[in-house]
Amino acid sequence: MRGQCEMQAIGAAAVNQAVKALVVARGFLEAEGLQLVFVPSFLDLDVEGLERTAVSFHVRSREEPRPLLTPDP
């Protein structure tokens, strides 16, 4: 499906940079009328024989932005 990808990061610094990149990308895409949505999850990987835990970000665009919730008057 078009309009989606997955990004993985291992380690606190990499996860921090990945989240920053997603937030910046979301700002750029909002100016184009697209809403970027990302859902994080944990992933166990084998890196050179060692088991590592990564954070996986499932990223997609939402065609129709959802309205913000407003409090009742």
Secondary structure by P-SEA (a helix, b strand, c coil): ccccbbbbbccaaaaaaaaaaaaaaaaaaaaacbbbbbbbbbbbbbcccbbbbbbbbbbbbbccccccccccc
